[in-house]
Amino acid sequence: MPVAPPPRETVTVSVFAQRLSATRRGARLARRLTTQQLDSWGIPYGSPASEDVALVVAELAANAVLHGRVPGRDFGLALRYDRAGAVVRVEVSDVHPGVPEPSRAPAGAVDAEDGRGLLLVAALVARWGVCGRTGPGKTVWAEYETGGARGGPPVGTPQEAG
């Protein structure tokens, strides 16, 4: 009597990865590619989850371009969507060794136009942090729960490993 093959597990994790130029254009493209990829994964363009993840990508990519840029080197964008866990993981990698920390804007700087990117990321995601990567630099990652839970680690305390 033939033995039936074991049942196949359903793939519930989708991955997208792209290297982009460490320029403002590259950061803008990262956001656009993100919304397009999320839409192809069933997270509709313009939905709250799409908008939130796009904002996270925009902030992390802008940081990679403005603070993590090394001339002649690109930055990396990776997205992972775990349907079963309802989590989108964003990873932005650059070759600069500096570790980002949320700004502590002085009380008088209420109208400042910069310094709040990681504060926004922490407010939108369930978790975020910084980890090493193969080669020089680091990866800043964030996990957005598409089910609606928000609020990352306390401001100024990125998690160490991803």
N, C-alpha and C positions, 0 to 999 in steps of 0.2 A: 504494500500500500504506500503510495507516494506521500511524503511529508510536505505539508503546506509551508510555504515560506513565512517567516515571521511578518506580522503586520508592519507596514511602513509608518514611521512617525511623520506627522505633518510638520512641515517646515514653518516655523512661526517667527523667524528672525530674517529680516531683509537688510542688506548692507549696500551702502553707496559710498564711494571714496573718490576724491579728486584732488589733484595738486593744482594750486592756483598761484598766479604771480602775486608777490607781496606788494601790491599797489592798491589804491582805492578802488580801481576797476575790478581787481581780483576779489576784494571784500564784497563789493556790490554783486558780483557774479555768484559768490558763495550764497548769498541770501536768495537770489533768483533760482539757482539750482536747487536749493533746499525746498522752496515752496513747490517747485515742479516735481521733485522726487516724492515729497509727502503726498501730493495729489495722486501720483501714480500708485502709491501704497494705500490709498483709500482715505487719506486725511485731506478733505476738500480744501482747495485754495480759498482763502478768505475766512476759513473757520477759525474760532478762537485758538485751537491747538496749532494750526498752521501759522497764524500770526505770532503766537508766543514763541514757537520754535524758531521762526525766521528772525525774530528780535534777538534771541539768544545767539544764533549764528552771526547776526550782524555785529553784535557787541564783541564776541570772541574773535571774529575775523578782523574787526577794526583794531582790536588790541594787538593781534599778531602783526598787522601791517604797521601800526604806529609805534609799538613798543618792542616787538619781537623781531623786527626786520633786520636781516643781515644782507647787505648788498649782494645781488646775484643769486639769492636763495629764495625758493618758493615757500608757501605754507600749505599745510594739508588740511582738508576737510573730510571727516568721516561721519556718516549718519548710520545708526542702527535702529531699526524699528522692531521691537519685540511685541508682536500682536498679543500673545498670550499674557504677557505681563503689562501690556498697555503702556509701554515706555519707549520714548525716543531718546537715544543717547547721541549727543553731539560731541565730537572731538575735533579740536583745532590744534594742530601741531606746528611749531616753528623751531628754528635752530638757535634762538637766543637763550642763554642759560637763565636769565632773570625770571623769578617766579612772581606772577601777578598777585597783587593784594588790593582789596577794595579800598577806595579812597575814603579818608575821613575828612570830608570837606569842612573847613572852618565855618562857624556859625554865621559869619558875615558873607559867606560865599553862596548864598541861596540862589542867586541868579547865574552862577558859573555854568558854562556850557559843556564842561567836561568833568571827568572824575567820578561819574556815577554808573558806568557800564556794568561793573561787577555787582553793584548793588541791585541793578535791574535783573541781572541774571539770577542772583540769589533769591530775589522775590518771586521769580517765575518758576524755578525748577525745584524738584524734590531734593536733589543732591548735586553738588559740583565739587571739583577739586583739580589738583594738578598731579601729574605723574610723569615719570621719565619715559623715554622712548628709545628705540634703537638708534644709535647715532647721537649727534649733539642735540641739545635743546630739550624741550618739554612738550607735553600734551595737556591742554586745559580741556576738561570734559564736563559735561552737564547732562543730567538725566531729567527729562520732562515726562511727567505722568499724564498721559492723554485722558485718564479718567477724571482729572480735575484737581487732584491733590497738589498743593503748591507750598512753597516756602522751604528754601534750602537751608544749609547750615547757617548758624548765626553769622552775621556779617563779619568778615575779617578772619574767618576760620575755614579756609578751604580744606577739603578732605585730602589726605595724602595719596591714597592709591585708588585706582579705578579698575 
